[in-house]
């Protein structure tokens, strides 16, 4: 029994030391004050974020698709999924803008395409007007929740940081490991858990 205890003691002490050393904390992500207040159907411009506390905050551009935020969110599947939805919405927004500009170009070309006389309502122009109207209407639906997806990605990442401190096996790990002497002089392993 004593040999088994002598063999297990260094192993248990190493386990306790490994658990007492925590991995470096991931930084909390904060959006700029203007971007925090952006809500539904807000402007479709880039977000700015920082990982530094308020007095030293230097805001960094997240990029049009949020690509500069992606490395910070690595490992958090919910946050990455929200960032992917944000990127999808931005692609839809770009596609809608290209479609609108193209239909305006087609309409303008048709105005000047007549033989000496300008036409404003031929069949091609009617189709261009219809496509442009559809494009503008779809823009309202596309832009409605685009900003929410980005803000949700940051919120899910930050929520994952706070839940990581109380999750998994970390709750079951003892906070202290040591030795104590029993009444007969035999050494005993002492484990202590703190409730937080």
SETI-915843 format. One record per residue: residue in one letter; x, y, z of N, C-alpha, C, O, CB in turn. Coordinates in steps of 0.001 Angstrom, whole numbers, plus 500000, padded with zeros to 6 digits. Atoms other than C-alpha are relative to their C-alpha. Glycine has a CB too. Layout:
N
ATOM  resn    n.xx    n.yy    n.zz   ca.xx   ca.yy   ca.zz    c.xx    c.yy    c.zz    o.xx    o.yy    o.zz   cb.xx   cb.yy   cb.zz
ATOM     A       X       Y       Z       X       Y       Z       X       Y       Z       X       Y       Z       X       Y       Z
...
END
This chain:
196
ATOM  resn    n.xx    n.yy    n.zz   ca.xx   ca.yy   ca.zz    c.xx    c.yy    c.zz    o.xx    o.yy    o.zz   cb.xx   cb.yy   cb.zz
ATOM     X  500824  498803  500000  500000  500000  500000  500865  501256  500000  500579  502231  499304  499064  500001  501206
ATOM     X  499130  498843  499898  502800  502364  500901  500716  500252  498678  500911  501405  498294  501013  499808  501127
ATOM     X  499333  499834  501302  504584  501701  497563  499057  500637  498980  499451  501502  498198  500504  498638  499472
ATOM     X  500991  499426  500921  501417  502471  495651  499826  501488  500287  499733  502300  499366  498638  499264  500123
ATOM     X  500157  498603  499626  501041  505706  497601  501205  500836  499565  501044  501960  499090  499796  500118  501506
ATOM     X  498783  499294  500396  504670  506698  496932  500023  500209  498489  500504  501236  498009  501253  499223  500452
ATOM     X  500046  499876  501453  504129  506062  493221  498948  501025  499560  499184  501795  498629  499707  498637  499363
ATOM     X  501093  499109  500397  500834  507989  493047  500203  501444  500459  499688  502367  499829  498697  499480  500552
ATOM     X  499829  498659  499463  501944  510977  495120  500589  500985  498985  500021  502063  498814  500878  499945  501216
ATOM     X  499484  499037  500985  504164  512612  492432  499021  500237  498849  498920  501344  498320  501332  499511  499441
ATOM     X  500970  499863  501085  501507  511938  489825  498868  500944  500412  498468  501811  499635  499432  498620  499605
ATOM     X  501067  499131  499519  498796  513584  491929  500473  501435  500193  499740  502380  499901  499443  499465  501301
ATOM     X  499458  498648  499838  501033  516533  492774  500178  500696  498655  499913  501891  498527  501338  499951  500741
ATOM     X  499865  499424  501340  501796  517051  489085  498644  500370  499431  498503  501399  498770  500713  499024  499063
ATOM     X  501359  499713  500465  498074  516865  488306  499482  501287  500646  498886  502133  499979  499052  498815  500318
ATOM     X  500449  498796  499297  497344  519488  490966  500721  501241  499515  500111  502302  499380  500203  499845  501491
ATOM     X  499246  498844  500491  500124  521765  489724  499536  500399  498609  499466  501586  498291  501502  499698  499985
ATOM     X  500473  499689  501360  498867  521484  486141  498663  500712  500049  498397  501608  499249  499882  498720  499155
ATOM     X  501302  499343  499915  495376  522446  487230  500087  501373  500635  499255  502238  500361  499039  499144  500781
ATOM     X  499882  498675  499387  496577  525352  489321  500503  501039  499015  500253  502231  499191  500926  499943  501198
ATOM     X  499555  499077  501037  498243  526870  486247  498912  500082  498951  498625  499095  498274  501355  499550  499372
ATOM     X  501062  499841  500977  495499  528251  484081  500576  500519  498700  501573  501242  498681  498909  500943  500522
ATOM     X  499585  499502  501308  495838  528881  480381  499777  501503  499961  498895  502021  500646  499222  499289  498850
ATOM     X  500198  498559  500073  496214  532528  479468  498576  500322  499544  498045  499694  498628  501025  500637  499046
ATOM     X  501384  499648  500281  492816  534167  479371  499876  500598  498607  500720  501376  498162  499470  500981  501050
ATOM     X  500282  499404  501305  491332  534976  475997  499474  501408  500239  498812  501665  501245  498971  499139  499180
ATOM     X  500425  498608  499774  490672  538682  475548  498504  500177  499772  497905  499503  498934  500776  500948  499082
ATOM     X  501386  499602  500177  487215  540150  475881  499940  500943  498798  500782  501830  498664  499426  500682  501296
ATOM     X  500134  499151  501195  486050  541756  472628  498926  501048  500256  497815  500724  500676  499649  499147  498734
ATOM     X  500943  498901  499852  484374  545152  472777  499873  500726  498669  500864  500969  497981  500448  500974  501121
ATOM     X  500254  499213  501208  482765  547004  469889  500129  501476  500343  499998  501875  501500  498592  499690  499406
ATOM     X  499945  498556  499775  483206  550722  469436  498611  500474  500447  497613  499828  500128  500468  500761  498703
ATOM     X  501308  499530  499504  480432  552779  471110  498976  500217  498878  497791  499943  499062  500180  501299  500773
ATOM     X  500933  499791  501115  478928  553696  467715  499466  498668  499486  498294  498561  499125  500687  500771  498856
ATOM     X  500414  501303  500507  478846  550043  466662  499143  499242  501006  498322  498414  500611  501215  499175  499635
ATOM     X  500851  500615  498980  477312  548932  469965  498554  500438  499817  497628  499658  500039  500493  500365  501412
ATOM     X  501346  499444  500131  474332  551178  469245  499352  499712  498655  498180  500036  498464  500043  501478  500218
ATOM     X  500564  500295  501316  473840  550002  465653  498953  498907  500125  499220  497856  500709  501105  499580  499006
ATOM     X  501081  500978  499902  470540  548162  465341  499480  499631  498618  500155  499830  497608  498858  500543  500867
ATOM     X  500596  500461  501250  468214  546794  462686  500037  501086  498933  499824  502267  499209  498563  499549  500234
ATOM     X  499975  499128  501176  468549  548327  459245  500961  501170  500175  500762  502229  499578  498605  500523  499709
ATOM     X  499004  498954  499815  471534  550366  460408  500910  500087  498793  500751  499320  497843  500820  499749  501262
ATOM     X  499105  499841  501151  474287  551528  458068  500835  498745  499770  501234  498067  500717  500921  501209  500204
ATOM     X  499225  501178  500385  476152  548798  456197  501465  500383  499831  502006  500355  498726  499446  499375  498694
ATOM     X  498585  499659  500044  479657  549880  457092  500752  499052  500919  500137  498276  501652  500239  501484  500410
ATOM     X  499175  500911  499211  482547  548077  458767  499846  500256  501496  499620  501383  501937  501463  500132  499597
ATOM     X  499994  499908  498542  482529  547347  462479  501423  500223  500486  502383  499847  499813  499397  498724  500640
ATOM     X  498703  499805  499354  485382  548375  464775  499942  499356  501375  498951  499496  502092  500369  501520  500103
ATOM     X  499964  500708  498725  486434  546309  467794  501370  500157  500641  502344  500543  499996  499662  498509  499808
ATOM     X  498740  499973  499261  489108  546182  470465  500021  498843  500987  498975  498338  501397  500189  501357  500737
ATOM     X  499834  501033  498981  490496  543582  472842  500691  500583  501236  501045  499848  502158  500811  498807  499438
ATOM     X  499330  499331  498883  492043  546124  475211  498966  500657  500909  497876  501011  500462  501011  501053  499485
ATOM     X  500924  499301  499090  490427  547641  478300  499780  501446  499573  500544  501996  498780  500534  499961  501436
ATOM     X  500473  498677  500427  488693  551008  477978  501055  501100  499941  501100  501794  498925  498932  500435  500905
ATOM     X  499096  498852  500111  491499  553474  478805  500997  499873  498845  501366  500878  498238  500756  500177  501297
ATOM     X  499010  500212  501060  493924  551915  476280  499375  499484  498714  500082  498958  497854  501060  499032  500469
ATOM     X  500710  500585  501139  491293  550953  473710  500462  500610  498686  500411  501826  498498  498495  500188  500158
ATOM     X  499664  499597  501364  492536  551117  470140  499147  499128  499087  499352  497918  498999  501561  499844  499689
ATOM     X  500973  500766  500782  489760  550101  467774  500584  499600  498664  501241  500387  497983  498717  500806  499790
ATOM     X  499493  500605  501228  490592  547846  464854  498829  499734  499057  497756  499321  499497  500781  498684  500303
ATOM     X  501020  500243  501000  488605  547570  461629  499825  498490  499831  500804  497773  499628  500372  500676  498651
ATOM     X  500269  501434  500118  486921  544140  461425  499991  499532  498554  499968  498326  498308  498675  499664  500649
ATOM     X  500064  500373  501411  486865  544204  457611  498560  499926  499527  497638  499824  500336  500700  498663  499764
ATOM     X  501358  499960  500552  483877  544221  455279  499212  498748  500347  498016  498828  500624  500050  500173  498491
ATOM     X  500657  501263  499694  483087  540546  455920  500283  499532  501426  499906  498417  501785  500440  498940  499015
ATOM     X  499653  500389  498632  484363  540499  459524  501200  499076  500073  501410  498403  501083  498828  499337  500653
ATOM     X  498893  500957  500083  487463  538580  458444  501093  500248  501030  501787  499307  501415  500602  500040  498626
ATOM     X  498942  499725  499008  489787  540330  460922  499571  499614  501415  500405  499543  502318  500381  501484  499968
ATOM     X  500494  500467  498706  487584  539230  463826  500065  498476  500108  500128  497938  501213  498565  500478  500222
ATOM     X  500073  501467  500033  487560  535550  462780  501085  499313  500832  500759  498357  501534  500096  499523  498573
ATOM     X  498998  500700  499174  490929  534590  464407  499704  500063  501494  500038  499133  502228  501369  500584  499745
ATOM     X  500331  499889  498580  489683  535840  467778  498890  499028  500390  498851  498552  501524  499582  501432  500335
ATOM     X  501155  500850  499707  486515  533722  467523  500297  498517  499824  499437  497682  500109  498842  500386  499116
ATOM     X  499660  501398  500262  488341  530499  466627  499744  499153  501237  500128  499517  502348  501468  499870  499558
ATOM     X  500306  500908  498905  487131  527619  468749  498599  500168  500566  498130  499287  501287  500990  500186  501088
ATOM     X  501369  499777  499520  483685  529093  469499  499062  499816  498806  498911  500715  497979  499833  501441  500650
ATOM     X  500786  500339  501193  481338  527399  467033  498778  500897  499821  498415  501224  498691  499555  498555  500072
ATOM     X  501180  499134  500118  478296  529564  467837  500387  501372  499460  499689  501932  498614  499298  500149  501365
ATOM     X  499547  498690  500458  480246  532784  467327  500425  499942  498531  500130  500858  497763  501164  500502  500873
ATOM     X  499595  500153  501411  481764  531505  464059  498772  499859  499110  498743  500412  498010  500930  498770  499824
ATOM     X  501226  500155  500792  478296  530477  462836  499317  501353  499792  498838  501642  498695  499029  499016  500692
ATOM     X  500590  498663  500153  476976  533994  463516  500828  500868  499070  500276  501639  498286  499864  500683  501360
ATOM     X  499144  499229  500902  479982  535517  461764  499827  499524  498553  499896  500331  497627  501480  499882  500429
ATOM     X  500262  500517  501340  479325  533223  458777  498676  500538  499460  498573  500852  498274  499984  498463  500011
ATOM     X  501274  499415  500439  475714  534456  458659  500194  501476  499646  499580  501966  498698  498914  499846  501102
ATOM     X  499696  498606  500315  477047  538032  458731  500672  500100  498634  500320  500962  497829  500902  500618  501088
ATOM     X  499310  499991  501291  479368  537266  455812  499018  499696  498855  499078  500315  497793  501158  498971  500002
ATOM     X  501005  500309  501019  476469  535681  453886  499134  501210  499697  498851  501493  498532  499124  498833  500450
ATOM     X  500828  498815  500192  474348  538799  454431  500757  501095  499251  500171  501810  498437  499515  500527  501347
ATOM     X  499208  498996  500701  477192  541032  453251  500141  499643  498523  500120  500526  497665  501384  500139  500647
ATOM     X  499949  500408  501410  477529  538964  450063  498668  500289  499307  498647  500750  498166  500348  498498  499881
ATOM     X  501313  499687  500571  473783  539296  449483  499852  501500  499782  499291  501929  498773  498874  499483  500914
ATOM     X  500049  498547  500136  474084  543046  450063  500798  500457  498780  500324  501285  498003  500537  500676  501272
ATOM     X  499193  499631  501175  476904  543333  447497  499329  499579  498700  499324  500325  497721  501390  499365  500089
ATOM     X  500694  500494  501199  474977  541225  445000  498822  500901  499653  498599  501218  498484  499514  498549  500209
ATOM     X  501142  499114  500231  471907  543422  445433  500458  501343  499451  499816  501881  498548  499205  500204  501296
ATOM     X  499493  498719  500485  473958  546602  444914  500453  499898  498534  500175  500787  497729  501167  500478  500885
ATOM     X  499554  500202  501392  475555  545209  441722  498796  499867  499085  498782  500426  497988  500905  498743  499881
ATOM     X  501214  500165  500811  472118  544168  440441  499317  501344  499783  498888  501646  498669  499024  499011  500673
ATOM     X  500652  498705  500136  470676  547616  441135  500754  500911  499041  500153  501527  498160  499875  500668  501357
ATOM     X  499198  499140  500882  473547  549471  439464  499924  499505  498560  499877  500308  497629  501472  500045  500470
ATOM     X  500094  500558  501353  473364  547104  436485  498674  500352  499345  498643  500701  498165  500174  498483  500036
ATOM     X  501300  499678  500595  469637  547691  435987  499884  501494  499689  499261  501870  498696  498864  499570  500940
ATOM     X  499986  498564  500303  470122  551464  436202  500814  500239  498725  500440  501067  497894  500592  500820  501196
ATOM     X  499192  499882  501217  472845  551102  433559  499243  499541  498763  499314  500174  497709  501280  499194  500142
ATOM     X  500787  500500  501142  470568  549028  431317  498914  501013  499643  498701  501301  498465  499362  498609  500326
ATOM     X  501037  499007  500258  467765  551572  431697  500593  501223  499291  500028  501718  498315  499317  500420  501318
ATOM     X  499371  498820  500611  470122  554452  430874  500443  499720  498577  500302  500573  497700  501195  500458  500830
ATOM     X  499566  500361  501351  471525  552638  427868  498809  499963  499054  498924  500355  497893  500721  498637  500005
ATOM     X  501188  500078  500837  467993  552049  426582  499421  501381  499688  498795  501568  498644  498951  499143  500674
ATOM     X  500481  498636  500259  467136  555753  426902  500707  500566  498781  500089  501221  497942  500229  500918  501233
ATOM     X  499206  499431  501084  469938  556631  424504  500113  499070  498791  500751  499432  497802  501378  500339  500507
ATOM     X  499851  500978  501082  469597  553535  422271  499096  500285  498806  499324  499740  497726  499712  498618  500521
ATOM     X  500925  499722  501091  466768  554921  420150  500682  500727  498850  501741  501330  499025  498830  500817  500505
ATOM     X  499430  499351  501177  467410  556236  416655  499662  501488  500024  498679  501929  499429  499479  499341  498697
ATOM     X  500175  498552  499968  467737  559933  417413  498976  500463  501017  498973  501636  501390  499605  500488  498651
ATOM     X  501061  499605  499086  464802  559924  419792  500152  499214  501308  500341  497998  501276  498594  499760  499361
ATOM     X  499837  500681  498710  465038  559125  423514  498706  499320  500405  497619  499887  500296  500442  500992  501093
ATOM     X  501155  500765  499531  462739  556428  424866  500144  499776  501492  501235  499501  501991  499871  498643  499245
ATOM     X  499951  500138  498545  461813  556188  428524  499174  498839  500530  499210  498576  501732  499533  501267  500641
ATOM     X  500855  501037  499461  459386  553283  428746  499747  498884  498988  498601  498502  498752  498690  500598  500451
ATOM     X  500189  501154  500889  460026  550490  426245  500004  498721  500851  500142  498793  502072  501125  499944  498891
ATOM     X  500126  501271  499259  459756  546781  427204  501255  499681  500820  501150  499212  501954  499719  498849  499024
ATOM     X  498762  500263  499266  463422  546448  428196  500098  500912  501223  500546  500491  502289  501228  500198  499082
ATOM     X  499964  499066  498876  463134  549537  430376  498988  499610  501083  499251  499796  502271  499723  501429  499511
ATOM     X  500987  500462  499018  459992  548151  432040  500578  498866  500847  500400  498828  502065  498707  499533  499292
ATOM     X  499367  501102  499260  461894  544998  432959  501082  500544  500933  501187  500109  502079  500607  498956  499020
ATOM     X  498939  499412  499167  464840  547077  434239  499412  500710  501208  499960  500615  502306  500852  500983  499178
ATOM     X  500650  499313  498879  462494  549185  436383  499486  498975  501011  499628  499166  502219  498833  500898  499496
ATOM     X  500497  501050  499100  460889  546029  437805  501119  499337  500787  500979  499093  501986  499247  498947  499209
ATOM     X  498861  500626  499314  464265  544445  438602  500608  500964  501012  501002  500546  502101  501073  499552  498981
ATOM     X  499457  499012  499066  465497  547686  440204  499098  500132  501227  499588  500241  502351  500162  501368  499305
ATOM     X  500933  499918  498867  462341  547891  442347  500125  498760  500889  500114  498872  502115  498541  500150  499495
ATOM     X  499802  501233  499228  462783  544240  443393  501312  500065  500781  501384  499636  501932  499993  498765  499067
ATOM     X  498696  499888  499347  466425  544956  444190  499929  500901  501230  500472  500561  502281  501042  500538  499015
ATOM     X  500132  499084  498859  465559  547914  446434  499178  499393  501129  499491  499583  502304  499363  501308  499554
ATOM     X  500824  500653  498991  462865  545926  448212  500787  498907  500721  500703  498776  501943  498737  499411  499359
ATOM     X  499200  501062  499367  465211  542995  448812  501094  500591  500883  501495  499968  501866  500628  499087  498930
ATOM     X  498990  499345  499178  467799  545427  450183  499473  500262  501415  500207  500139  502395  500444  501315  499346
ATOM     X  500588  499752  498683  465414  546296  453004  500005  498722  500835  500273  498774  502036  498562  500542  499860
ATOM     X  500013  501268  499263  465114  542611  453964  501417  499506  500305  501668  498946  501373  499241  498936  499203
ATOM     X  498614  500451  499802  468830  541874  453533  500665  500803  501120  501344  500234  501975  500814  500137  498683
ATOM     X  499324  499129  499042  469979  544859  455605  499369  499979  501386  499960  500469  502348  500011  501404  499483
ATOM     X  500733  499926  498730  467435  544355  458362  500758  499379  501170  500815  499988  502238  498664  499318  499856
ATOM     X  499349  500686  498884  469425  541863  460488  501494  499770  499790  502112  499038  500562  499329  498683  500238
ATOM     X  498572  500220  500265  472932  542014  459000  500853  500415  501187  501734  499663  501601  500437  500771  498752
ATOM     X  499206  499518  498864  474338  544079  461874  499807  499122  501231  500734  498930  502018  499628  501447  500333
ATOM     X  500277  500855  498842  472655  541812  464424  500876  498754  499996  501305  498298  501056  498527  499599  500022
ATOM     X  499171  501211  500071  474629  538801  463172  501415  500289  500511  501990  499469  501226  500054  499463  498546
ATOM     X  498653  499665  499527  477949  540567  463799  499996  500212  501509  500860  499687  502212  500531  501263  499285
ATOM     X  500079  499745  498564  476910  541792  467240  499744  498706  500770  500259  498527  501874  498896  501023  500301
ATOM     X  500258  501283  499352  475604  538317  468078  501270  499152  500051  501499  498446  501033  498886  499242  499263
ATOM     X  498735  500754  499998  478967  536776  467087  500896  500461  501139  501484  499635  501838  500736  500162  498651
ATOM     X  499180  499468  498903  480792  539081  469518  499388  499631  501339  500107  499248  502263  500146  501532  499886
ATOM     X  500667  500343  498743  478199  538477  472233  500153  498530  500365  500362  498199  501532  498534  500347  499914
ATOM     X  499845  501429  499727  478403  534688  471876  501436  499662  500378  501675  498795  501219  499572  499176  498785
ATOM     X  498594  500220  499624  482188  534808  472014  500228  500433  501445  500817  499688  502228  500954  500775  499048
ATOM     X  499807  499499  498638  482150  536938  475179  499250  499143  501020  499744  498930  502127  499537  501459  500099
ATOM     X  500746  500877  499088  479466  534712  476752  500734  498677  500176  500701  498088  501256  498565  499751  499473
ATOM     X  499225  501234  499901  481635  531687  475975  501184  500146  500925  501592  499174  501562  500475  499569  498638
ATOM     X  498881  499773  499084  484502  533257  477907  499552  499871  501450  500248  499262  502262  500617  501384  499760
ATOM     X  500449  500060  498610  482463  533630  481075  499541  498607  500376  499724  498207  501526  498878  500993  500237
ATOM     X  500451  501346  499666  480957  530121  480859  501150  499004  500013  501024  497931  500604  498938  499546  499019
ATOM     X  498863  500920  500012  484362  528534  480221  500624  499873  501381  501268  498866  501677  501050  500465  498997
ATOM     X  499391  500044  498670  485414  529366  483781  499269  499050  500937  499840  498622  501940  500031  501388  500605
ATOM     X  500761  500880  499117  482681  527199  485302  499625  498696  499332  498875  497915  499918  498757  500694  500475
ATOM     X  500450  501171  500735  482334  524457  482724  500921  498811  500121  502072  498924  500543  499838  500340  498576
ATOM     X  499231  501217  500177  483487  520908  482286  500625  499437  501248  500075  499554  502343  501042  500237  499034
ATOM     X  499309  500657  498898  485954  519077  484466  500643  500976  500952  501031  500588  502054  501035  499070  499471
ATOM     X  499355  499019  499126  487368  522278  485907  499249  500128  501330  499862  500397  502363  500077  501370  499301
ATOM     X  500768  499936  498763  484515  522277  488452  500329  498839  500920  500246  498972  502141  498513  500016  499697
ATOM     X  499730  501181  499200  485492  518782  489592  501429  499928  500505  501711  499148  501415  499694  498782  499210
ATOM     X  498597  500059  499599  489216  519418  489951  500170  500590  501390  499573  501619  501708  500890  500744  498987
ATOM     X  499774  499454  498654  490422  519910  493514  500787  501295  499921  501610  501492  499027  500743  498982  500887
ATOM     X  499277  498732  499979  491658  523361  494423  501337  499874  500721  502229  500695  500508  499154  501075  500663
ATOM     X  498735  500211  499303  494413  522001  496696  500223  498507  500221  499283  497761  500495  500019  500760  501349
ATOM     X  499605  501384  499758  496288  518697  497036  501168  500031  500973  502106  500814  500820  500381  499256  498661
ATOM     X  498916  500017  499022  498466  517847  499988  500050  498707  500775  499318  497763  500477  499860  501151  500953
ATOM     X  499841  501163  499138  499535  515349  502614  499656  500396  501425  499886  501528  501849  501440  499431  499916
ATOM     X  500279  499788  498589  498361  515007  506172  500350  498721  500752  500413  497647  500155  498508  500402  500231
ATOM     X  499654  501180  499206  499281  512657  508997  498762  499496  500706  498012  500270  501301  501118  500316  501022
ATOM     X  501124  500630  499307  496711  510217  510327  500401  499725  501445  501549  499956  501823  499563  498683  499285
ATOM     X  499741  500259  498585  496445  509196  513987  501098  498964  500202  501851  499058  501172  498729  499538  500686
ATOM     X  498989  501042  499865  498665  506141  513445  501332  500388  499393  502240  499556  499368  499515  498735  499367
ATOM     X  498753  499566  500600  501411  508176  511748  500080  499745  498510  501064  500120  497873  501131  499328  500670
ATOM     X  500031  500261  501433  500458  507038  508262  499668  501285  499237  498774  502026  499645  498972  498893  499673
ATOM     X  500352  498807  500793  500478  509789  505609  498720  499745  499204  498505  498651  498682  501164  500389  499038
ATOM     X  501239  500071  500763  497133  510472  503970  499988  501115  498958  500527  502201  499168  498763  500103  500935
ATOM     X  500166  499002  501057  496332  512282  500766  498840  500909  500376  497757  500430  500713  499754  499324  498610
ATOM     X  501047  499042  499672  494343  515448  501414  499629  500785  498753  500485  501377  498096  500452  500952  501132
ATOM     X  500528  499252  501139  492162  516976  498716  499012  501035  500521  498242  500756  501440  499321  499050  498958
ATOM     X  500921  498959  499576  490274  520250  499072  499355  500621  498762  500030  500911  497775  500730  501081  500853
ATOM     X  500735  499337  501065  487573  521733  496839  499457  501316  500542  498953  501373  501664  498849  499096  499457
ATOM     X  500615  498737  499602  486515  525336  497004  498756  500208  499162  498755  499938  497961  500988  501192  499838
ATOM     X  501277  499777  500685  482966  526232  496095  499950  501434  499517  499975  502374  500312  498794  499691  500933
ATOM     X  500094  498661  500589  482749  529163  493695  498887  500017  499020  498626  501048  498400  501308  500424  499328
END
